[in-house]
Amino acid sequence: MANIKIPTPLRNLTDNLTSVEIDGNKVFEIIDNLESKFPGVKSKIMTDGELKHFVNIYINGEDIRYLNSLSTDVNKTDEISIVPAVAGG
């Protein structure tokens, strides 16, 4: 099971948990399993089968967009962070 860091905007869907353990061998499997356990999460981070532009997912600090995107392999010891972009001025 990989450790998924849950950002504050999604915690209302995950019983206010800051991290959860989820099974999956690929990022898309992790997202599907996260959705099964916490309905509504997937629609907050994805649209039309792709990550929303303002959402980044990191595996051990590496942006999956520079790896194999949603098909990136996930190991049991990996730490996955879902990071919504923050606008500021």
VMD Tcl script that builds the backbone (N, CA, C; Angstrom):
set m [mol new atoms 267]
animate dup $m
set s [atomselect $m all]
$s set {name element resname resid chain x y z} {
  {N N MET 1 A 0.839 -1.190 0.000}
  {CA C MET 1 A 0.000 0.000 0.000}
  {C C MET 1 A 0.877 1.243 0.000}
  {N N ALA 2 A 0.546 2.158 -0.872}
  {CA C ALA 2 A 1.277 3.420 -0.933}
  {C C ALA 2 A 0.631 4.419 0.018}
  {N N ASN 3 A 1.442 5.322 0.521}
  {CA C ASN 3 A 0.965 6.371 1.413}
  {C C ASN 3 A 0.606 7.591 0.571}
  {N N ILE 4 A -0.651 8.024 0.641}
  {CA C ILE 4 A -1.136 9.170 -0.120}
  {C C ILE 4 A -1.331 10.340 0.821}
  {N N LYS 5 A -0.635 11.449 0.560}
  {CA C LYS 5 A -0.813 12.676 1.329}
  {C C LYS 5 A -2.037 13.405 0.774}
  {N N ILE 6 A -2.986 13.710 1.632}
  {CA C ILE 6 A -4.238 14.350 1.233}
  {C C ILE 6 A -4.157 15.848 1.516}
  {N N PRO 7 A -4.348 16.681 0.481}
  {CA C PRO 7 A -4.301 18.130 0.696}
  {C C PRO 7 A -5.549 18.614 1.431}
  {N N THR 8 A -5.429 19.729 2.094}
  {CA C THR 8 A -6.519 20.293 2.881}
  {C C THR 8 A -7.836 20.390 2.111}
  {N N PRO 9 A -7.858 20.850 0.839}
  {CA C PRO 9 A -9.143 20.965 0.140}
  {C C PRO 9 A -9.880 19.643 -0.084}
  {N N LEU 10 A -9.193 18.511 0.024}
  {CA C LEU 10 A -9.842 17.213 -0.177}
  {C C LEU 10 A -10.160 16.486 1.123}
  {N N ARG 11 A -9.710 17.008 2.221}
  {CA C ARG 11 A -9.874 16.290 3.497}
  {C C ARG 11 A -11.324 16.149 3.931}
  {N N ASN 12 A -12.190 17.030 3.460}
  {CA C ASN 12 A -13.602 16.877 3.806}
  {C C ASN 12 A -14.180 15.612 3.178}
  {N N LEU 13 A -13.535 15.075 2.157}
  {CA C LEU 13 A -13.972 13.837 1.514}
  {C C LEU 13 A -13.299 12.599 2.097}
  {N N THR 14 A -12.236 12.805 2.879}
  {CA C THR 14 A -11.467 11.678 3.433}
  {C C THR 14 A -11.543 11.629 4.957}
  {N N ASP 15 A -12.672 12.058 5.500}
  {CA C ASP 15 A -12.861 12.039 6.955}
  {C C ASP 15 A -11.775 12.823 7.679}
  {N N ASN 16 A -11.303 13.905 7.041}
  {CA C ASN 16 A -10.271 14.788 7.588}
  {C C ASN 16 A -8.925 14.107 7.802}
  {N N LEU 17 A -8.682 13.003 7.115}
  {CA C LEU 17 A -7.388 12.334 7.214}
  {C C LEU 17 A -6.345 13.113 6.420}
  {N N THR 18 A -5.151 13.222 6.964}
  {CA C THR 18 A -4.062 13.916 6.265}
  {C C THR 18 A -3.315 12.987 5.321}
  {N N SER 19 A -3.430 11.678 5.548}
  {CA C SER 19 A -2.841 10.690 4.648}
  {C C SER 19 A -3.626 9.392 4.774}
  {N N VAL 20 A -3.576 8.600 3.701}
  {CA C VAL 20 A -4.255 7.308 3.683}
  {C C VAL 20 A -3.358 6.294 2.978}
  {N N GLU 21 A -3.559 5.034 3.282}
  {CA C GLU 21 A -2.847 3.942 2.628}
  {C C GLU 21 A -3.786 3.348 1.583}
  {N N ILE 22 A -3.319 3.306 0.324}
  {CA C ILE 22 A -4.147 2.819 -0.778}
  {C C ILE 22 A -3.335 1.852 -1.629}
  {N N ASP 23 A -3.977 0.759 -2.057}
  {CA C ASP 23 A -3.353 -0.217 -2.954}
  {C C ASP 23 A -3.395 0.269 -4.390}
  {N N GLY 24 A -2.451 -0.197 -5.189}
  {CA C GLY 24 A -2.416 0.075 -6.619}
  {C C GLY 24 A -1.003 -0.002 -7.143}
  {N N ASN 25 A -0.869 -0.451 -8.389}
  {CA C ASN 25 A 0.438 -0.567 -9.016}
  {C C ASN 25 A 0.760 0.587 -9.953}
  {N N LYS 26 A -0.251 1.347 -10.327}
  {CA C LYS 26 A -0.111 2.505 -11.217}
  {C C LYS 26 A -0.872 3.662 -10.582}
  {N N VAL 27 A -0.528 4.884 -10.972}
  {CA C VAL 27 A -1.194 6.059 -10.402}
  {C C VAL 27 A -2.694 6.003 -10.656}
  {N N PHE 28 A -3.107 5.620 -11.870}
  {CA C PHE 28 A -4.543 5.587 -12.152}
  {C C PHE 28 A -5.268 4.569 -11.281}
  {N N GLU 29 A -4.608 3.470 -10.900}
  {CA C GLU 29 A -5.207 2.489 -9.997}
  {C C GLU 29 A -5.346 3.072 -8.599}
  {N N ILE 30 A -4.334 3.808 -8.173}
  {CA C ILE 30 A -4.386 4.473 -6.864}
  {C C ILE 30 A -5.575 5.442 -6.820}
  {N N ILE 31 A -5.736 6.225 -7.888}
  {CA C ILE 31 A -6.838 7.190 -7.935}
  {C C ILE 31 A -8.186 6.468 -7.915}
  {N N ASP 32 A -8.319 5.395 -8.697}
  {CA C ASP 32 A -9.570 4.634 -8.708}
  {C C ASP 32 A -9.868 4.030 -7.336}
  {N N ASN 33 A -8.838 3.493 -6.677}
  {CA C ASN 33 A -9.038 2.899 -5.354}
  {C C ASN 33 A -9.316 3.965 -4.296}
  {N N LEU 34 A -8.708 5.124 -4.455}
  {CA C LEU 34 A -8.998 6.252 -3.559}
  {C C LEU 34 A -10.457 6.669 -3.721}
  {N N GLU 35 A -10.927 6.703 -4.961}
  {CA C GLU 35 A -12.330 7.046 -5.248}
  {C C GLU 35 A -13.286 6.012 -4.650}
  {N N SER 36 A -12.915 4.735 -4.728}
  {CA C SER 36 A -13.763 3.680 -4.153}
  {C C SER 36 A -13.911 3.838 -2.651}
  {N N LYS 37 A -12.838 4.225 -2.009}
  {CA C LYS 37 A -12.848 4.380 -0.551}
  {C C LYS 37 A -13.444 5.721 -0.119}
  {N N PHE 38 A -13.211 6.755 -0.930}
  {CA C PHE 38 A -13.670 8.107 -0.601}
  {C C PHE 38 A -14.340 8.727 -1.837}
  {N N PRO 39 A -15.610 8.384 -2.077}
  {CA C PRO 39 A -16.307 8.893 -3.262}
  {C C PRO 39 A -16.266 10.420 -3.360}
  {N N GLY 40 A -16.022 10.898 -4.582}
  {CA C GLY 40 A -15.976 12.333 -4.837}
  {C C GLY 40 A -14.582 12.876 -5.038}
  {N N VAL 41 A -13.569 12.131 -4.599}
  {CA C VAL 41 A -12.187 12.594 -4.720}
  {C C VAL 41 A -11.774 12.708 -6.189}
  {N N LYS 42 A -12.109 11.696 -6.973}
  {CA C LYS 42 A -11.662 11.656 -8.368}
  {C C LYS 42 A -12.176 12.859 -9.160}
  {N N SER 43 A -13.418 13.245 -8.959}
  {CA C SER 43 A -13.967 14.379 -9.710}
  {C C SER 43 A -13.322 15.699 -9.317}
  {N N LYS 44 A -12.714 15.743 -8.150}
  {CA C LYS 44 A -12.023 16.959 -7.707}
  {C C LYS 44 A -10.641 17.094 -8.335}
  {N N ILE 45 A -10.042 15.963 -8.736}
  {CA C ILE 45 A -8.671 16.033 -9.262}
  {C C ILE 45 A -8.553 15.685 -10.745}
  {N N MET 46 A -9.627 15.103 -11.317}
  {CA C MET 46 A -9.568 14.686 -12.716}
  {C C MET 46 A -10.793 15.156 -13.483}
  {N N THR 47 A -10.601 15.310 -14.797}
  {CA C THR 47 A -11.704 15.561 -15.715}
  {C C THR 47 A -11.368 14.915 -17.048}
  {N N ASP 48 A -12.336 14.280 -17.648}
  {CA C ASP 48 A -12.138 13.606 -18.939}
  {C C ASP 48 A -10.946 12.656 -18.938}
  {N N GLY 49 A -10.740 11.944 -17.833}
  {CA C GLY 49 A -9.673 10.955 -17.755}
  {C C GLY 49 A -8.266 11.501 -17.578}
  {N N GLU 50 A -8.143 12.804 -17.364}
  {CA C GLU 50 A -6.839 13.444 -17.171}
  {C C GLU 50 A -6.845 14.257 -15.886}
  {N N LEU 51 A -5.644 14.484 -15.344}
  {CA C LEU 51 A -5.541 15.372 -14.181}
  {C C LEU 51 A -5.984 16.768 -14.574}
  {N N LYS 52 A -6.681 17.417 -13.668}
  {CA C LYS 52 A -7.023 18.815 -13.911}
  {C C LYS 52 A -5.721 19.616 -13.955}
  {N N HIS 53 A -5.722 20.697 -14.717}
  {CA C HIS 53 A -4.498 21.478 -14.920}
  {C C HIS 53 A -3.909 22.023 -13.625}
  {N N PHE 54 A -4.748 22.292 -12.644}
  {CA C PHE 54 A -4.262 22.886 -11.399}
  {C C PHE 54 A -3.930 21.852 -10.329}
  {N N VAL 55 A -3.940 20.580 -10.689}
  {CA C VAL 55 A -3.618 19.507 -9.738}
  {C C VAL 55 A -2.327 18.830 -10.172}
  {N N ASN 56 A -1.410 18.690 -9.241}
  {CA C ASN 56 A -0.162 17.963 -9.485}
  {C C ASN 56 A -0.117 16.753 -8.559}
  {N N ILE 57 A 0.438 15.670 -9.066}
  {CA C ILE 57 A 0.666 14.488 -8.235}
  {C C ILE 57 A 2.157 14.183 -8.288}
  {N N TYR 58 A 2.720 13.988 -7.110}
  {CA C TYR 58 A 4.144 13.693 -6.979}
  {C C TYR 58 A 4.318 12.314 -6.353}
  {N N ILE 59 A 5.277 11.568 -6.866}
  {CA C ILE 59 A 5.685 10.308 -6.259}
  {C C ILE 59 A 7.107 10.505 -5.774}
  {N N ASN 60 A 7.281 10.440 -4.481}
  {CA C ASN 60 A 8.593 10.655 -3.863}
  {C C ASN 60 A 9.220 11.959 -4.351}
  {N N GLY 61 A 8.402 12.985 -4.495}
  {CA C GLY 61 A 8.888 14.299 -4.887}
  {C C GLY 61 A 9.003 14.528 -6.383}
  {N N GLU 62 A 8.701 13.524 -7.211}
  {CA C GLU 62 A 8.794 13.645 -8.674}
  {C C GLU 62 A 7.400 13.846 -9.264}
  {N N ASP 63 A 7.248 14.876 -10.084}
  {CA C ASP 63 A 5.980 15.166 -10.743}
  {C C ASP 63 A 5.681 14.068 -11.760}
  {N N ILE 64 A 4.500 13.435 -11.646}
  {CA C ILE 64 A 4.184 12.326 -12.554}
  {C C ILE 64 A 4.064 12.784 -14.003}
  {N N ARG 65 A 3.848 14.082 -14.234}
  {CA C ARG 65 A 3.762 14.569 -15.618}
  {C C ARG 65 A 5.100 14.416 -16.337}
  {N N TYR 66 A 6.188 14.325 -15.581}
  {CA C TYR 66 A 7.513 14.138 -16.166}
  {C C TYR 66 A 7.958 12.685 -16.109}
  {N N LEU 67 A 7.095 11.835 -15.615}
  {CA C LEU 67 A 7.359 10.392 -15.593}
  {C C LEU 67 A 6.452 9.767 -16.655}
  {N N ASN 68 A 5.587 8.869 -16.258}
  {CA C ASN 68 A 4.642 8.246 -17.196}
  {C C ASN 68 A 3.211 8.668 -16.917}
  {N N SER 69 A 3.051 9.852 -16.354}
  {CA C SER 69 A 1.744 10.419 -16.033}
  {C C SER 69 A 0.916 9.425 -15.209}
  {N N LEU 70 A -0.322 9.198 -15.585}
  {CA C LEU 70 A -1.199 8.334 -14.799}
  {C C LEU 70 A -0.793 6.866 -14.864}
  {N N SER 71 A 0.087 6.520 -15.802}
  {CA C SER 71 A 0.570 5.139 -15.925}
  {C C SER 71 A 1.876 4.908 -15.168}
  {N N THR 72 A 2.310 5.883 -14.392}
  {CA C THR 72 A 3.537 5.752 -13.608}
  {C C THR 72 A 3.390 4.617 -12.598}
  {N N ASP 73 A 4.415 3.780 -12.515}
  {CA C ASP 73 A 4.427 2.680 -11.543}
  {C C ASP 73 A 4.480 3.221 -10.119}
  {N N VAL 74 A 3.806 2.498 -9.228}
  {CA C VAL 74 A 3.789 2.849 -7.813}
  {C C VAL 74 A 4.244 1.635 -7.020}
  {N N ASN 75 A 5.205 1.857 -6.113}
  {CA C ASN 75 A 5.691 0.802 -5.229}
  {C C ASN 75 A 5.071 0.967 -3.847}
  {N N LYS 76 A 5.077 -0.099 -3.081}
  {CA C LYS 76 A 4.472 -0.077 -1.747}
  {C C LYS 76 A 5.095 0.970 -0.827}
  {N N THR 77 A 6.356 1.285 -1.034}
  {CA C THR 77 A 7.043 2.225 -0.145}
  {C C THR 77 A 6.959 3.668 -0.627}
  {N N ASP 78 A 6.296 3.895 -1.770}
  {CA C ASP 78 A 6.230 5.247 -2.326}
  {C C ASP 78 A 5.319 6.161 -1.514}
  {N N GLU 79 A 5.704 7.434 -1.491}
  {CA C GLU 79 A 4.864 8.463 -0.896}
  {C C GLU 79 A 4.302 9.301 -2.032}
  {N N ILE 80 A 2.989 9.381 -2.089}
  {CA C ILE 80 A 2.315 10.112 -3.155}
  {C C ILE 80 A 1.668 11.349 -2.549}
  {N N SER 81 A 1.906 12.479 -3.188}
  {CA C SER 81 A 1.316 13.741 -2.743}
  {C C SER 81 A 0.417 14.291 -3.836}
  {N N ILE 82 A -0.795 14.639 -3.453}
  {CA C ILE 82 A -1.714 15.325 -4.352}
  {C C ILE 82 A -1.626 16.794 -3.970}
  {N N VAL 83 A -1.233 17.625 -4.937}
  {CA C VAL 83 A -0.978 19.037 -4.633}
  {C C VAL 83 A -1.762 19.930 -5.587}
  {N N PRO 84 A -2.826 20.567 -5.081}
  {CA C PRO 84 A -3.519 21.536 -5.923}
  {C C PRO 84 A -2.691 22.811 -6.011}
  {N N ALA 85 A -2.634 23.406 -7.214}
  {CA C ALA 85 A -1.884 24.633 -7.383}
  {C C ALA 85 A -2.543 25.748 -6.578}
  {N N VAL 86 A -1.724 26.643 -6.076}
  {CA C VAL 86 A -2.218 27.761 -5.289}
  {C C VAL 86 A -1.873 29.043 -6.031}
  {N N ALA 87 A -2.888 29.831 -6.314}
  {CA C ALA 87 A -2.662 31.108 -6.982}
  {C C ALA 87 A -2.432 32.181 -5.915}
  {N N GLY 88 A -1.636 33.124 -6.240}
  {CA C GLY 88 A -1.370 34.195 -5.283}
  {C C GLY 88 A -0.971 35.458 -6.021}
  {N N GLY 89 A -0.800 36.461 -5.257}
  {CA C GLY 89 A -0.436 37.705 -5.919}
  {C C GLY 89 A 0.269 38.632 -4.984}
}
mol reanalyze $m
mol bondsrecalc $m
mol representation Tube
mol addrep $m
